[in-house]
Amino acid sequence: MRAEVIAPFVGATAEVFKTVVGETSCELGAPSVFRGDCTTQEVTLVLSLTGHVEGCVFYGLQTATARRIAAAMVGEPVPTLDRTAQTTLAELAHSIGARLETRLEQAGYRCSITPPTVIIGRLAIIAPLPISRLVVPLETSFGPVEIGLAIRTRERAKTRPDSADGPTPEGEVTRASAAGRA
């Protein structure tokens, strides 16, 4: 996996943690590879991607870490991971996904990101993943967060001089090229 693809995932996560939950320090750990089809943490936030980058990104959290993050977002203690806390964590993942989509686009990778899924429970089986996960640990003041990347890239978007919409893959119809055909 290329650094130019990994960097937007880490950058978007750190940026959203800073702006949404007030995190001032995100320390990256040494990446590792995980081969398996199950969640590894007690709480997992999942985003799926399609387009020039496809696959899933998993944000694995311990329950205590998830509760501390949710509490920072709502401004009050979160004693359990009830529906409200889960929705709050989904909002965090949604914010990361929105920022990630922008960062990937800036790197020349167009993609769409699904609304997040929140999985409670360690070792939940996820539909067979065709590729291994690159796990990037992130240490925050709330506790550890694992970013798991089970992604692959397709041909990167190329900037075309006639494109009014910016980078496009070859053969994709843009407003400018469609107007010329009318």
C-alpha positions as CSV (number, residue, x, y, z in Angstrom):
1,M,0.0,0.0,0.0
2,R,1.4,3.4,-1.0
3,A,2.0,6.1,1.5
4,E,0.1,8.6,-0.6
5,V,-3.0,6.5,0.0
6,I,-2.4,5.8,3.7
7,A,-1.6,9.4,4.6
8,P,-5.2,10.7,3.9
9,F,-6.6,8.1,6.3
10,V,-4.3,9.0,9.2
11,G,-4.5,12.7,8.5
12,A,-8.3,12.8,8.3
13,T,-8.6,10.9,11.5
14,A,-6.1,13.1,13.4
15,E,-7.8,16.3,12.0
16,V,-11.3,15.2,13.0
17,F,-10.1,14.1,16.4
18,K,-8.6,17.5,16.9
19,T,-11.6,19.5,15.7
20,V,-14.5,17.3,16.9
21,V,-13.3,16.0,20.3
22,G,-10.5,18.4,21.1
23,E,-7.7,15.9,20.9
24,T,-4.3,17.7,20.9
25,S,-2.0,14.8,20.6
26,C,-2.3,11.8,18.3
27,E,0.8,9.6,18.3
28,L,1.3,7.1,15.5
29,G,2.6,3.6,16.4
30,A,4.3,1.1,14.2
31,P,2.0,-0.3,11.5
32,S,1.4,-4.1,11.3
33,V,-0.6,-6.5,9.1
34,F,-3.7,-8.4,10.4
35,R,-5.0,-11.4,8.5
36,G,-8.4,-12.3,9.6
37,D,-12.1,-11.7,9.0
38,C,-13.2,-10.5,12.5
39,T,-13.1,-7.3,14.6
40,T,-10.2,-7.1,17.1
41,Q,-11.6,-4.5,19.5
42,E,-14.7,-4.1,21.6
43,V,-16.1,-1.3,19.5
44,T,-15.5,-1.0,15.7
45,L,-16.5,1.8,13.5
46,V,-16.6,0.8,9.8
47,L,-16.6,2.9,6.7
48,S,-16.8,1.3,3.2
49,L,-15.2,2.9,0.1
50,T,-15.9,2.5,-3.6
51,G,-14.2,4.1,-6.5
52,H,-10.5,4.6,-7.0
53,V,-10.0,3.4,-3.5
54,E,-12.2,0.5,-2.5
55,G,-12.6,-1.6,0.6
56,C,-13.1,-0.8,4.3
57,V,-11.5,1.2,7.0
58,F,-12.0,0.0,10.6
59,Y,-11.6,2.2,13.7
60,G,-11.1,-0.2,16.6
61,L,-11.6,1.1,20.1
62,Q,-11.7,-0.3,23.6
63,T,-15.1,0.3,25.3
64,A,-13.5,2.8,27.8
65,T,-11.9,4.7,24.9
66,A,-15.2,4.8,23.0
67,R,-17.0,6.1,26.1
68,R,-14.4,8.8,26.7
69,I,-14.6,10.0,23.1
70,A,-18.5,10.0,23.1
71,A,-18.4,11.9,26.4
72,A,-16.1,14.6,25.0
73,M,-18.4,14.9,22.0
74,V,-21.7,15.3,24.0
75,G,-20.1,17.2,26.9
76,E,-21.3,14.9,29.7
77,P,-20.4,11.5,31.1
78,V,-21.2,8.4,29.0
79,P,-21.6,5.5,31.5
80,T,-22.6,2.9,28.8
81,L,-22.5,2.5,25.1
82,D,-26.2,2.9,24.7
83,R,-28.0,3.9,21.4
84,T,-27.1,7.6,22.0
85,A,-23.4,6.9,22.5
86,Q,-23.3,4.6,19.5
87,T,-25.0,7.4,17.4
88,T,-22.4,9.8,18.6
89,L,-19.5,7.5,17.6
90,A,-21.2,7.1,14.2
91,E,-21.2,10.8,13.8
92,L,-17.5,10.9,14.6
93,A,-16.9,8.2,11.9
94,H,-19.1,10.1,9.5
95,S,-17.0,13.3,10.0
96,I,-13.8,11.3,9.4
97,G,-15.3,9.8,6.2
98,A,-16.3,13.3,4.9
99,R,-12.8,14.6,5.6
100,L,-11.2,11.5,4.2
101,E,-13.2,11.7,0.9
102,T,-11.8,15.3,0.5
103,R,-8.2,14.3,1.2
104,L,-8.4,11.3,-1.2
105,E,-9.8,13.6,-3.9
106,Q,-7.0,16.0,-3.3
107,A,-4.5,13.1,-3.8
108,G,-6.3,12.2,-7.1
109,Y,-8.4,9.4,-5.9
110,R,-12.2,9.7,-6.3
111,C,-14.3,7.6,-4.1
112,S,-17.6,7.4,-2.3
113,I,-17.8,6.5,1.3
114,T,-20.8,4.8,2.9
115,P,-22.5,6.0,6.1
116,P,-20.7,4.3,9.1
117,T,-21.6,1.1,10.8
118,V,-21.0,0.6,14.5
119,I,-20.1,-2.9,15.7
120,I,-20.2,-3.7,19.4
121,G,-18.2,-6.8,20.3
122,R,-14.8,-8.3,19.8
123,L,-14.4,-11.1,17.2
124,A,-17.5,-10.2,15.2
125,I,-17.1,-11.9,11.8
126,I,-17.0,-9.5,8.9
127,A,-17.9,-10.8,5.4
128,P,-14.7,-12.4,3.9
129,L,-12.3,-9.7,3.2
130,P,-10.3,-10.2,0.0
131,I,-7.2,-8.5,1.3
132,S,-5.3,-8.2,4.6
133,R,-5.7,-5.2,6.9
134,L,-2.9,-2.7,7.5
135,V,-3.3,-1.7,11.1
136,V,-2.0,1.7,12.2
137,P,-2.2,2.3,15.9
138,L,-3.0,5.8,17.1
139,E,-2.5,6.8,20.7
140,T,-4.8,9.5,21.9
141,S,-5.5,11.1,25.3
142,F,-8.8,9.1,25.2
143,G,-7.0,5.8,24.8
144,P,-5.7,3.7,21.9
145,V,-7.4,3.7,18.5
146,E,-6.6,1.2,15.8
147,I,-7.0,2.3,12.2
148,G,-7.4,-0.9,10.1
149,L,-7.2,-0.4,6.3
150,A,-8.5,-3.2,4.1
151,I,-8.3,-1.3,0.9
152,R,-6.9,-1.5,-2.6
153,T,-6.5,1.2,-5.2
154,R,-7.6,1.3,-8.8
155,E,-6.2,3.5,-11.5
156,R,-5.8,7.0,-10.1
157,A,-7.8,9.9,-11.6
158,K,-6.0,11.9,-14.2
159,T,-6.4,15.6,-14.7
160,R,-7.8,16.3,-18.1
161,P,-7.4,19.7,-19.6
162,D,-11.0,19.8,-20.9
163,S,-12.4,18.9,-17.4
164,A,-14.5,21.5,-15.7
165,D,-14.7,19.3,-12.7
166,G,-11.0,18.6,-11.9
167,P,-9.4,15.1,-11.9
168,T,-11.3,12.4,-13.8
169,P,-10.5,8.8,-14.8
170,E,-10.2,8.3,-18.5
171,G,-13.5,7.7,-20.2
172,E,-15.6,9.4,-17.4
173,V,-18.1,11.9,-18.7
174,T,-17.8,15.3,-17.1
175,R,-20.2,18.3,-17.5
176,A,-17.7,19.9,-19.9
177,S,-17.3,16.8,-22.1
178,A,-21.0,16.1,-22.0
179,A,-21.9,19.6,-23.1
180,G,-19.6,19.3,-26.1
181,R,-21.5,16.2,-27.2
182,A,-25.0,17.8,-27.0
